[in-house]
Amino acid sequence: MKIAVIGANGQIGRQLVTLLHQRDHHVRAMIRDPAQGAALEARGAHTMVADLEKDCGFVLEGCDAAVFTAGSGPHTGPEKTENVDRDGAMRIV
């Protein structure tokens, strides 16, 4: 299967990328920062740069499934939490 991992650079996302790759899935890792790409590619993922606060549906093209592991983080305010955690998840769905 081709599986998109949204929030692939987080703690859960990195572990999931590795596990999926070990099980011979094709992993597409969505990241915000291109500098995060090399580490995820070393885990077997194909990376794509996108922002959950903008149009990011292109990341899912050709994928059989998506796993949402993204989050705004503990040091953001309620507006960022809504924009990423709620609205970002809705954009992916």
All heavy atoms as an XYZ file, in Angstrom:
688
protein
N       0.831     -1.184      0.000
C       0.000      0.000      0.000
C       0.875      1.247      0.000
O       1.974      1.232      0.539
C      -0.871      0.055      1.256
C      -2.029     -0.912      1.293
S      -3.025     -0.721      2.804
C      -3.863      0.814      2.450
N       0.335      2.317     -0.549
C       0.997      3.621     -0.458
C       0.264      4.407      0.628
O      -0.939      4.642      0.530
C       0.930      4.374     -1.775
C       1.668      5.715     -1.713
C       1.637      6.436     -3.030
C       2.827      5.986     -3.830
N       2.974      6.773     -5.077
N       0.990      4.762      1.676
C       0.395      5.389      2.851
C       1.045      6.742      3.107
O       2.267      6.846      3.201
C       0.553      4.484      4.089
C      -0.095      3.117      3.811
C      -0.059      5.141      5.322
C       0.184      2.073      4.868
N       0.212      7.762      3.241
C       0.690      9.101      3.585
C       0.681      9.248      5.100
O      -0.311      8.932      5.754
C      -0.197     10.169      2.952
N       1.787      9.717      5.634
C       1.876      9.998      7.064
C       1.945     11.509      7.211
O       2.920     12.139      6.803
C       3.100      9.317      7.714
C       3.180      9.674      9.195
C       3.029      7.807      7.523
N       0.885     12.063      7.757
C       0.784     13.510      7.945
C       1.358     13.826      9.326
O       0.902     13.283     10.327
C      -0.694     13.975      7.866
C      -1.395     13.382      6.644
C      -0.788     15.489      7.919
C      -0.738     13.618      5.323
N       2.344     14.696      9.363
C       3.047     14.962     10.617
C       4.145     13.938     10.837
O       4.411     13.509     11.954
N       4.797     13.550      9.766
C       5.767     12.455      9.810
C       7.005     12.758     10.632
O       7.699     11.831     11.044
C       6.171     12.073      8.385
N       7.306     14.005     10.897
C       8.520     14.321     11.637
C       8.317     14.336     13.144
O       9.272     14.467     13.897
C       9.101     15.664     11.178
C      10.519     15.835     11.672
O      11.374     15.006     11.401
N      10.776     16.906     12.410
N       7.105     14.148     13.612
C       6.868     14.098     15.051
C       7.307     12.760     15.635
O       7.710     11.842     14.918
N       7.200     12.643     16.936
C       7.643     11.426     17.612
C       6.904     10.187     17.105
O       7.523      9.173     16.775
C       7.456     11.563     19.121
C       8.375     12.590     19.735
C       8.136     12.735     21.218
O       7.521     11.900     21.862
N       8.640     13.816     21.786
N       5.594     10.251     17.029
C       4.795      9.114     16.551
C       5.012      8.922     15.057
O       5.165      7.797     14.580
C       3.297      9.350     16.825
C       3.063      9.600     18.303
C       2.450      8.220     16.268
C       2.832      8.427     19.165
N       5.022     10.015     14.316
C       5.185      9.934     12.869
C       6.469      9.253     12.451
O       6.479      8.402     11.562
N       7.570      9.599     13.081
C       8.858      8.969     12.737
C       8.835      7.468     12.994
O       9.311      6.673     12.178
C      10.003      9.619     13.528
C      10.384     10.994     13.017
C      11.667     11.511     13.654
N      11.632     11.521     15.104
C      11.259     12.555     15.845
N      10.894     13.678     15.267
N      11.266     12.486     17.162
N       8.271      7.070     14.123
C       8.177      5.640     14.427
C       7.291      4.918     13.414
O       7.618      3.814     12.964
C       7.629      5.436     15.834
C       8.584      5.892     16.924
C       7.995      5.715     18.301
O       7.389      4.700     18.600
N       8.164      6.723     19.138
N       6.179      5.556     13.062
C       5.254      4.950     12.111
C       5.896      4.798     10.737
O       5.730      3.763     10.083
C       3.970      5.775     12.022
C       2.903      5.229     11.088
C       2.470      3.831     11.514
C       1.723      6.179     11.043
N       6.612      5.809     10.289
C       7.301      5.733      8.993
C       8.212      4.505      8.960
O       8.198      3.723      8.011
C       8.108      7.025      8.720
C       9.104      6.826      7.592
C       7.159      8.180      8.404
N       8.974      4.320     10.014
C       9.886      3.178     10.079
C       9.126      1.854     10.051
O       9.472      0.942      9.282
C      10.760      3.256     11.351
O      11.525      4.468     11.298
C      11.686      2.067     11.466
N       8.094      1.738     10.853
C       7.318      0.493     10.911
C       6.650      0.171      9.581
O       6.654     -0.987      9.138
C       6.273      0.576     12.021
C       6.814      0.573     13.445
C       5.698      0.884     14.446
C       7.466     -0.757     13.769
N       6.071      1.176      8.948
C       5.408      0.948      7.661
C       6.410      0.515      6.599
O       6.155     -0.402      5.819
C       4.657      2.199      7.213
C       3.423      2.567      8.037
C       2.907      3.946      7.620
C       2.346      1.509      7.896
N       7.557      1.182      6.574
C       8.598      0.823      5.596
C       9.094     -0.610      5.835
O       9.289     -1.369      4.881
C       9.759      1.812      5.669
C      10.870      1.477      4.743
N      10.753      1.589      3.377
C      12.118      1.014      4.985
C      11.892      1.206      2.816
N      12.731      0.846      3.772
N       9.261     -0.987      7.081
C       9.709     -2.345      7.400
C       8.708     -3.402      6.937
O       9.083     -4.543      6.702
C       9.945     -2.492      8.910
C      11.165     -1.757      9.403
C      11.275     -1.762     10.916
O      10.341     -2.088     11.648
N      12.449     -1.372     11.402
N       7.448     -3.005      6.813
C       6.396     -3.919      6.361
C       6.119     -3.776      4.863
O       5.078     -4.155      4.374
C       5.147     -3.707      7.193
C       5.312     -4.280      8.604
C       4.298     -3.745      9.575
N       4.444     -4.327     10.898
C       5.362     -3.994     11.796
N       6.256     -3.074     11.506
N       5.426     -4.562     12.972
N       7.088     -3.191      4.161
C       7.066     -3.055      2.704
C       5.963     -2.160      2.147
O       5.538     -2.346      1.005
C       7.012     -4.440      2.031
C       8.285     -5.225      2.279
O       9.365     -4.598      2.319
O       8.200     -6.454      2.456
N       5.500     -1.205      2.939
C       4.570     -0.203      2.426
C       5.381      0.932      1.811
O       6.520      1.188      2.213
C       3.678      0.345      3.544
C       2.736     -0.670      4.091
N       1.663     -1.156      3.383
C       2.713     -1.310      5.288
C       1.013     -2.034      4.118
N       1.635     -2.153      5.283
N       4.792      1.605      0.844
C       5.393      2.803      0.269
C       4.912      3.971      1.118
O       3.709      4.209      1.197
C       4.977      2.978     -1.186
C       5.408      1.832     -2.045
N       6.692      1.711     -2.517
C       4.737      0.740     -2.478
C       6.791      0.603     -3.215
N       5.619     -0.011     -3.205
N       5.838      4.668      1.742
C       5.478      5.713      2.693
C       5.734      7.086      2.089
O       6.842      7.372      1.624
C       6.272      5.562      4.011
C       5.854      6.641      5.006
C       6.074      4.173      4.596
N       4.721      7.927      2.126
C       4.850      9.330      1.729
C       4.772     10.145      3.015
O       3.759     10.126      3.709
C       3.728      9.726      0.779
C       3.846     11.168      0.322
C       2.810     11.495     -0.707
N       3.083     10.754     -1.938
C       2.232     10.670     -2.943
N       1.054     11.258     -2.868
N       2.544      9.995     -4.031
N       5.833     10.829      3.347
C       5.921     11.579      4.595
C       5.698     13.066      4.328
O       6.482     13.691      3.617
C       7.286     11.360      5.231
N       4.636     13.611      4.906
C       4.368     15.044      4.774
C       5.115     15.786      5.872
O       4.991     15.474      7.053
C       2.875     15.331      4.892
C       2.544     16.794      4.718
S       0.768     17.055      4.766
C       0.729     18.664      5.535
N       5.915     16.776      5.448
C       6.694     17.586      6.374
C       6.504     19.063      6.048
O       6.120     19.416      4.943
C       8.193     17.216      6.320
C       8.718     17.322      4.874
C       8.417     15.821      6.880
C      10.207     17.068      4.717
N       6.768     19.924      7.026
C       6.686     21.376      6.815
C       8.010     21.964      6.380
O       8.060     22.952      5.674
C       6.261     22.086      8.103
C       4.801     22.016      8.390
C       4.498     22.745      9.674
N       5.136     22.025     10.773
C       5.448     22.544     11.927
N       5.213     23.799     12.177
N       6.013     21.812     12.869
N       9.076     21.381      6.853
C      10.409     21.950      6.658
C      11.251     21.006      5.803
O      11.482     19.855      6.195
C      11.051     22.149      8.030
C      12.432     22.763      7.977
O      12.980     22.964      6.866
O      12.973     23.050      9.063
N      11.738     21.465      4.650
C      12.556     20.599      3.799
C      13.778     20.009      4.516
O      14.244     18.927      4.175
C      13.003     21.524      2.660
C      12.004     22.627      2.646
C      11.543     22.799      4.068
N      14.276     20.687      5.539
C      15.434     20.188      6.284
C      15.133     18.884      7.018
O      16.041     18.154      7.393
C      15.912     21.246      7.280
N      13.862     18.574      7.215
C      13.462     17.334      7.889
C      13.498     16.133      6.949
O      13.430     14.994      7.392
C      12.039     17.471      8.449
C      11.886     18.590      9.450
C      10.431     18.927      9.731
O       9.541     18.647      8.938
N      10.192     19.541     10.865
N      13.627     16.377      5.666
C      13.501     15.329      4.667
C      14.544     14.240      4.735
O      14.215     13.050      4.652
N      15.800     14.573      4.880
C      16.867     13.568      4.826
C      16.691     12.482      5.877
O      16.868     11.295      5.587
C      18.231     14.239      4.971
N      16.348     12.863      7.089
C      16.187     11.874      8.162
C      15.035     10.921      7.872
O      15.133      9.722      8.140
C      15.972     12.575      9.500
N      13.950     11.438      7.299
C      12.810     10.575      6.988
C      13.074      9.718      5.755
O      12.638      8.569      5.693
C      11.547     11.417      6.812
C      11.018     11.971      8.131
C      10.054     13.115      7.893
C      10.376     10.876      8.951
N      13.803     10.253      4.805
C      14.172      9.451      3.636
C      15.102      8.314      4.045
O      15.016      7.217      3.492
C      14.766     10.347      2.560
C      13.692     11.227      1.928
C      14.217     12.305      1.006
O      15.438     12.345      0.741
O      13.392     13.122      0.561
N      15.931      8.532      5.047
C      16.790      7.466      5.565
C      15.970      6.355      6.211
O      16.418      5.215      6.289
C      17.783      8.041      6.582
N      14.767      6.692      6.646
C      13.852      5.698      7.224
C      13.007      5.014      6.147
O      12.160      4.197      6.455
C      12.928      6.366      8.240
C      13.632      6.841      9.488
C      12.658      7.607     10.391
N      13.293      8.050     11.610
C      13.141      7.466     12.789
N      12.391      6.407     12.924
N      13.756      7.947     13.843
N      13.216      5.405      4.887
C      12.520      4.748      3.784
C      11.331      5.489      3.209
O      10.597      4.944      2.398
N      11.131      6.734      3.594
C       9.977      7.497      3.123
C      10.332      8.381      1.937
O      11.479      8.787      1.758
C       9.437      8.375      4.251
N       9.314      8.684      1.159
C       9.399      9.726      0.134
C       8.769     10.949      0.781
O       7.633     10.890      1.245
C       8.620      9.313     -1.116
C       8.430     10.437     -2.072
N       9.450     10.921     -2.858
C       7.339     11.202     -2.340
C       8.987     11.931     -3.583
N       7.719     12.117     -3.282
N       9.485     12.055      0.862
C       8.963     13.228      1.564
C       8.311     14.223      0.618
O       8.710     14.349     -0.542
C      10.077     13.939      2.357
O      11.113     14.315      1.463
C      10.620     13.046      3.450
N       7.315     14.909      1.145
C       6.652     15.997      0.440
C       6.456     17.145      1.422
O       5.991     16.923      2.546
C       5.306     15.559     -0.124
C       5.433     14.541     -1.246
S       3.842     14.137     -1.992
C       3.601     15.580     -3.033
N       6.803     18.330      0.994
C       6.667     19.515      1.838
C       5.288     20.116      1.610
O       4.882     20.370      0.469
C       7.769     20.554      1.519
C       7.574     21.808      2.344
C       9.145     19.947      1.749
N       4.564     20.327      2.700
C       3.228     20.919      2.639
C       2.909     21.530      3.998
O       3.568     21.238      4.995
C       2.191     19.867      2.263
N       1.878     22.361      4.016
C       1.484     23.071      5.228
C       0.016     22.763      5.511
O      -0.842     23.020      4.669
C       1.689     24.571      5.012
C       1.442     25.404      6.255
O       0.780     24.924      7.202
O       1.907     26.557      6.279
N      -0.274     22.222      6.685
C      -1.645     21.884      7.054
C      -2.556     23.107      7.144
O      -3.768     22.957      7.135
C      -1.667     21.159      8.406
C      -1.379     19.678      8.357
C      -1.196     19.121      9.752
C      -2.491     18.952      7.635
N      -1.979     24.289      7.238
C      -2.787     25.500      7.312
C      -3.131     26.041      5.924
O      -3.763     27.083      5.812
C      -2.071     26.559      8.144
C      -1.911     26.108      9.598
C      -1.260     27.162     10.455
O      -1.998     28.048     10.928
O      -0.026     27.099     10.634
N      -2.713     25.313      4.890
C      -2.989     25.703      3.504
C      -3.486     24.476      2.748
O      -3.638     23.403      3.330
C      -1.719     26.256      2.856
C      -1.179     27.484      3.559
C       0.096     27.950      2.940
C       0.621     29.169      3.726
N       1.941     29.539      3.314
N      -3.690     24.625      1.462
C      -4.108     23.484      0.648
C      -2.986     22.449      0.633
O      -1.863     22.745      0.226
C      -4.438     23.945     -0.774
C      -4.874     22.794     -1.652
O      -5.377     21.781     -1.115
O      -4.715     22.887     -2.877
N      -3.278     21.257      1.095
C      -2.258     20.215      1.156
C      -2.773     18.878      0.621
O      -2.117     17.850      0.765
C      -1.735     20.054      2.577
S      -3.016     19.738      3.798
N      -3.931     18.894     -0.026
C      -4.533     17.673     -0.537
C      -3.683     16.945     -1.561
O      -3.799     15.727     -1.713
N      -2.805     17.671     -2.240
C      -1.949     17.051     -3.258
C      -1.067     15.942     -2.664
O      -0.655     15.035     -3.361
C      -1.079     18.102     -3.955
C      -0.104     18.809     -3.047
C       1.181     18.327     -2.901
C      -0.485     19.942     -2.353
C       2.091     18.967     -2.061
C       0.408     20.592     -1.518
C       1.701     20.103     -1.367
N      -0.800     16.013     -1.373
C       0.033     15.000     -0.724
C      -0.632     13.624     -0.784
O       0.038     12.603     -0.833
C       0.321     15.400      0.741
C       1.008     14.293      1.509
C       1.156     16.669      0.789
N      -1.950     13.602     -0.819
C      -2.692     12.339     -0.779
C      -2.880     11.694     -2.148
O      -3.304     10.541     -2.215
C      -4.067     12.572     -0.150
C      -4.051     13.167      1.255
C      -5.467     13.464      1.711
C      -3.342     12.258      2.220
N      -2.578     12.415     -3.219
C      -2.810     11.883     -4.570
C      -2.078     10.562     -4.761
O      -0.878     10.459     -4.529
C      -2.378     12.907     -5.617
C      -3.278     14.125     -5.646
C      -2.811     15.194     -6.613
O      -1.881     14.935     -7.414
O      -3.372     16.302     -6.558
N      -2.812      9.541     -5.161
C      -2.246      8.227     -5.418
C      -2.054      7.365     -4.184
O      -1.577      6.240     -4.285
N      -2.426      7.867     -3.021
C      -2.271      7.090     -1.788
C      -3.513      6.236     -1.524
O      -4.620      6.619     -1.868
C      -2.025      8.012     -0.595
S      -0.396      8.776     -0.622
N      -3.290      5.104     -0.890
C      -4.374      4.211     -0.506
C      -4.927      4.540      0.878
O      -6.063      4.206      1.198
C      -3.873      2.761     -0.497
C      -3.346      2.342     -1.852
O      -4.113      2.409     -2.828
O      -2.156      1.967     -1.933
N      -4.106      5.169      1.702
C      -4.504      5.487      3.079
C      -3.691      6.665      3.578
O      -2.647      7.001      3.013
C      -4.274      4.271      3.982
N      -4.181      7.272      4.641
C      -3.455      8.355      5.305
C      -3.576      8.178      6.808
O      -4.607      7.731      7.311
C      -4.018      9.710      4.896
N      -2.498      8.521      7.503
C      -2.498      8.497      8.959
C      -2.117      9.902      9.417
O      -1.100     10.448      9.001
C      -1.494      7.469      9.514
C      -1.530      7.466     11.032
C      -1.784      6.082      8.965
N      -2.952     10.478     10.276
C      -2.744     11.840     10.759
C      -2.073     11.786     12.121
O      -2.689     11.400     13.113
C      -4.098     12.561     10.847
C      -3.989     14.034     11.103
C      -3.914     14.925     10.048
C      -3.986     14.529     12.396
C      -3.827     16.290     10.272
C      -3.900     15.891     12.629
C      -3.822     16.773     11.572
N      -0.797     12.147     12.167
C      -0.059     12.167     13.432
C       0.383     13.578     13.790
O       1.182     13.754     14.712
C       1.177     11.233     13.372
O       2.123     11.774     12.445
C       0.794      9.825     12.991
N      -0.112     14.564     13.065
C       0.317     15.955     13.261
C      -0.346     16.569     14.488
O      -1.397     16.121     14.949
C      -0.026     16.780     12.030
N       0.271     17.592     14.973
C      -0.289     18.367     16.076
C       0.443     19.692     16.166
O       1.594     19.805     15.755
N      -0.226     20.683     16.689
C       0.363     22.016     16.756
C       1.454     22.126     17.811
O       2.265     23.027     17.770
C      -0.721     23.047     17.035
O      -1.361     22.757     18.268
N       1.489     21.225     18.745
C       2.523     21.236     19.778
C       2.046     21.888     21.056
O       1.069     22.636     21.070
N       2.745     21.642     22.134
C       2.312     22.112     23.446
C       2.535     23.602     23.698
O       2.001     24.148     24.655
C       3.157     21.272     24.411
C       4.396     20.969     23.641
C       3.946     20.818     22.203
N       3.310     24.258     22.848
C       3.659     25.649     23.114
C       2.951     26.628     22.188
O       3.418     27.752     21.991
C       5.179     25.839     23.018
C       5.932     24.928     23.934
N       5.882     25.036     25.304
C       6.716     23.861     23.669
C       6.617     24.085     25.852
N       7.134     23.354     24.873
N       1.834     26.214     21.621
C       1.071     27.101     20.747
C      -0.241     27.470     21.430
O      -0.699     26.784     22.340
C       0.767     26.426     19.399
O       0.001     25.252     19.638
C       2.045     26.060     18.668
N      -0.833     28.535     20.960
C      -2.090     28.976     21.532
C      -3.282     28.270     20.911
O      -3.139     27.449     20.000
N      -4.472     28.601     21.376
C      -5.689     27.945     20.899
C      -5.937     28.145     19.402
O      -6.448     27.247     18.739
C      -6.812     28.570     21.720
C      -6.190     29.493     22.692
C      -4.719     29.540     22.440
N      -5.564     29.295     18.861
C      -5.789     29.546     17.432
C      -4.964     28.583     16.568
O      -5.458     28.001     15.611
C      -5.439     30.988     17.072
C      -5.732     31.304     15.609
C      -5.440     32.751     15.276
O      -5.940     33.642     15.993
O      -4.721     32.988     14.289
N      -3.711     28.398     16.909
C      -2.843     27.477     16.160
C      -3.338     26.038     16.318
O      -3.324     25.259     15.371
C      -1.405     27.610     16.648
C      -0.410     26.803     15.859
C      -0.330     27.226     14.419
C       0.887     28.050     14.152
N       1.063     28.389     12.739
N      -3.790     25.695     17.506
C      -4.329     24.350     17.738
C      -5.535     24.105     16.836
O      -5.650     23.045     16.220
C      -4.721     24.167     19.215
O      -3.546     24.344     20.017
C      -5.290     22.786     19.469
N      -6.415     25.078     16.733
C      -7.577     24.927     15.846
C      -7.149     24.853     14.391
O      -7.651     24.023     13.626
C      -8.554     26.083     16.047
C      -9.288     26.003     17.369
C     -10.245     27.163     17.579
O     -10.454     27.963     16.636
O     -10.786     27.272     18.690
N      -6.209     25.704     13.981
C      -5.769     25.740     12.579
C      -5.085     24.448     12.149
O      -5.252     24.003     11.015
C      -4.820     26.915     12.337
C      -5.524     28.251     12.355
O      -6.737     28.326     12.234
N      -4.764     29.302     12.530
N      -4.304     23.858     13.020
C      -3.550     22.653     12.664
C      -4.313     21.390     13.057
O      -4.605     20.540     12.216
C      -2.151     22.664     13.327
C      -1.438     21.343     13.107
C      -1.329     23.824     12.781
N      -4.639     21.272     14.336
C      -5.208     20.023     14.845
C      -6.625     19.765     14.313
O      -6.947     18.627     13.979
C      -5.232     20.035     16.374
C      -3.843     20.133     16.983
O      -2.887     20.472     16.273
O      -3.710     19.861     18.182
N      -7.439     20.778     14.266
C      -8.816     20.589     13.787
C      -8.925     20.839     12.289
O      -9.262     19.935     11.521
C      -9.775     21.514     14.538
C     -11.239     21.273     14.130
C     -12.165     22.372     14.591
N     -11.817     23.617     13.902
C     -12.169     24.812     14.326
N     -12.850     24.960     15.445
N     -11.832     25.888     13.650
N      -8.600     22.059     11.858
C      -8.790     22.412     10.447
C      -7.849     21.630      9.536
O      -8.237     21.240      8.441
C      -8.600     23.919     10.247
C      -9.622     24.745     11.015
O     -10.665     24.194     11.413
O      -9.361     25.943     11.211
N      -6.624     21.379      9.990
C      -5.680     20.587      9.195
C      -6.184     19.168      8.998
O      -6.099     18.621      7.901
N      -6.709     18.583     10.056
C      -7.269     17.230      9.942
C      -8.452     17.225      8.983
O      -8.605     16.299      8.169
C      -7.681     16.710     11.310
N      -9.267     18.256      9.030
C     -10.424     18.343      8.125
C      -9.963     18.488      6.684
O     -10.569     17.904      5.777
C     -11.323     19.516      8.547
C     -12.047     19.217      9.851
S     -12.901     20.635     10.596
C     -13.976     21.163      9.316
N      -8.891     19.231      6.440
C      -8.371     19.356      5.071
C      -7.908     18.001      4.541
O      -8.088     17.684      3.373
C      -7.197     20.346      5.044
C      -7.609     21.770      5.070
C      -6.397     22.706      4.935
N      -6.773     24.042      5.310
C      -6.683     24.538      6.532
N      -6.190     23.807      7.521
N      -7.076     25.755      6.789
N      -7.287     17.213      5.393
C      -6.808     15.899      4.977
C      -7.990     14.971      4.684
O      -7.975     14.214      3.709
C      -5.868     15.287      6.033
C      -4.585     16.118      6.139
C      -5.569     13.828      5.753
C      -3.783     16.196      4.829
N      -9.005     15.008      5.514
C     -10.183     14.164      5.287
C     -10.849     14.590      3.998
O     -11.247     13.785      3.190
C     -11.168     14.263      6.476
C     -12.471     13.575      6.160
C     -10.552     13.665      7.727
